[in-house]
Amino acid sequence: MKILITGGTGLIGTEISKQLLEHGHSVVYFSRSPRKNNLGIQEYAWDVDKGTYDKKAFDGVEAIINLAGAPISERWTATYKSEILRSRVDATRLLYTAVQKLSLPLNVFVSASAVGYYPNDFNKTYNEDDAPGSDFLSLVTQKWEQEAQNFSKLNIRTVRIRVGVVLSNDGGAFPLITKPIKMGLGSPLGSGKQWMSWIHIKDVAGIFVYALENKDAQGIYNAVSPEPVTNTQMTEAIASQLDKPLWLPKVPEFAIKFALGEMSTTAIGSNKVSSSKVEKSGYSFSFPNLGGALRSLLPKA
């Protein structure tokens, strides 16, 4: 199968691409600045702001994986919040317009979303049928998913995947979490009781590939491990794997809010999310528990 990926050179996109190539698929990218990449994948130009794209990118394409979106790790100024939203909504809309205009015989459209869709809660375990929250990230994911769901109107199998906290040494939150612990300066954030619905990079990519290849996959799936942990449990597990002490007091919530502003919700917000649906659909996790995931990422010398 030939697959077009947006955001393909990012953390998740790179691992998805590797797995797709291993499965014998061919892959092309849409990129704002096409260049050579380490996987030798052809990149084609598109400009979401201008609504332009290279039509050659769609030649022979049977599936699209949509990962495009500005990082949420930049400080959330009013201008950047608009960019976070627009980059996701407008990119998805441009793809829909192109597929419709070109009458592309697409088999499946798989779009990223995030567990930020769910409300901030310290007790409830959320599944795909639960109502969304009302904060900024929830608003973004709701609008993003609405645009993605439009593909079903074209009789295209449509899958939306709500991604949790990705554990990878190559980017995302994990290096930021592990760095102070490696320096002997680690400690839980805020109360430490907030749930972290994490997933190993191999499994998040695996779920995207599974959704692409499994013709029965449709609708929404949470891409999280079967074993969510609290921030304290995550911090303690990493420290144990690294043989590092945890002696500092917890980082006060007010300090996190002062340092990060509204973006502090990504550090002290709580999402306990269920992986039951994707497991019941047939996906088998390579790293279902935190211990195994950390051993793969932080092997002892």
Sequence and secondary structure as in RCSB ss.txt:
>XXXX:A:sequence
MKILITGGTGLIGTEISKQLLEHGHSVVYFSRSPRKNNLGIQEYAWDVDKGTYDKKAFDGVEAIINLAGAPISER
WTATYKSEILRSRVDATRLLYTAVQKLSLPLNVFVSASAVGYYPNDFNKTYNEDDAPGSDFLSLVTQKWEQEAQN
FSKLNIRTVRIRVGVVLSNDGGAFPLITKPIKMGLGSPLGSGKQWMSWIHIKDVAGIFVYALENKDAQGIYNAVS
PEPVTNTQMTEAIASQLDKPLWLPKVPEFAIKFALGEMSTTAIGSNKVSSSKVEKSGYSFSFPNLGGALRSLLPK
A
>XXXX:A:secstr
 EEEEESTTSHHHHHHHHHHHHTT EEEEEESS    TT  EEEEEETTTTEE GGGGTT  EEEE     S S 
  HHHHHHHHHHHHHHHHHHHHHHHHHT   SEEEEEEEGGGS   SS EE TTS   SSHHHHHHHHHHHHHHG
GGGGT EEEEEEE EEE TTSSSHHHHHHHHHTT    BTTS  EE EEEHHHHHHHHHHHHH TT  EEEEE  
S  EEHHHHHHHHHHHHT    S  B HHHHHHHHGGGGHHHH   EE  HHHHHTT   S  SHHHHHHHHS  
 
